[in-house]
């Protein structure tokens, strides 16, 4: 996606997926509903984790997961039906123990307007209990190496 490298990303080397806005994502104000944005945050985060080599199957085998502890979402402009949006994420913090943070930026392709910026904080948990649990070494290795400052 060479066009995406010339965009005004807030951080270097974004992990990007494309999102085409569909009818089901439009609300009664005729723009994308906030729930659709939250769903897209999850999709781009999982896409990035998968690209880094971590899958849901590995999470399950290790009995560990990165659970959301906080979302901070800022909506800058509305997305409309059939628009193409580039959804980017970066890992910006990894304490190598329990916590991880991601930043997000969504840019409309047509006019390169930033529609959304967000930060999500995660805590490592045991999937079996839902309780905080230290990150396994594979998480530490992958996520700390991908961390952008």
NORTAKA-V718139 format. One record per pair of residues at least 12 apart in sequence whose C-alpha atoms are under 6 Angstrom apart, sorted by sequence separation. I is the first residue (numbers start at 0). J is the second residue. D is the distance in whole Angstrom. If there is no record, write none. Layout:
i,j,d
I,J,D
I,J,D
//
This chain:
i,j,d
89,101,5
104,116,5
89,102,5
103,116,5
88,102,6
103,117,5
88,103,4
102,117,6
87,103,6
102,118,4
87,104,5
101,118,6
101,119,5
86,105,4
100,119,6
85,105,6
100,120,4
85,106,5
100,121,6
84,106,6
99,121,5
84,107,4
98,121,6
84,108,6
98,122,5
83,108,6
97,122,5
97,123,5
97,133,5
96,133,5
97,134,6
76,114,5
96,134,5
75,114,5
75,115,5
74,115,5
73,115,6
73,116,5
73,117,6
95,139,5
72,117,4
71,117,5
31,78,6
71,118,5
30,78,6
70,118,6
30,79,5
70,119,5
69,119,6
93,143,6
69,120,5
68,120,6
67,120,6
68,121,5
67,121,4
66,121,5
91,146,5
65,121,6
66,122,5
90,146,5
91,147,5
65,122,5
91,148,6
65,123,5
21,80,6
64,123,6
20,80,5
21,81,6
64,124,5
20,81,5
63,124,6
19,81,6
20,82,5
63,125,5
19,82,6
62,125,5
63,126,5
19,83,5
62,126,5
18,83,6
18,84,5
17,84,6
17,85,5
16,85,6
16,86,5
15,86,5
15,87,4
14,87,5
13,87,6
14,88,5
13,88,6
13,89,6
//
